[in-house]
């Protein structure tokens, strides 16, 4: 598995299957990039000026919305992941 460093998180991209009211599925090429994912790994946190680790606002298992063009896309065993800084996670979906 991937272990993020510092204040970075690894998320598994959640792709919504879109279908029109008439039953037509919208192909991936016509959709916008997904902006929702499940946190699968978190770093230890950023070091502050005192040398202490600052806790992260998210935890493993949280579903988050993230900035549209944030992070680095990677694929492991056919599954899409994104590595991004915790500041690019905009909100936790409850």
Buried (B, 14 or more C-beta within 10 A) or exposed (E): EEEBEEBBBBBBBBEEEEEEEEEEEEEEEEEEEBBBBBBBBBBBBBEEEEEEEEEBBBEEEBBBBBEEEBBEEEEEEEEBBBBBBBEBBEEEEE
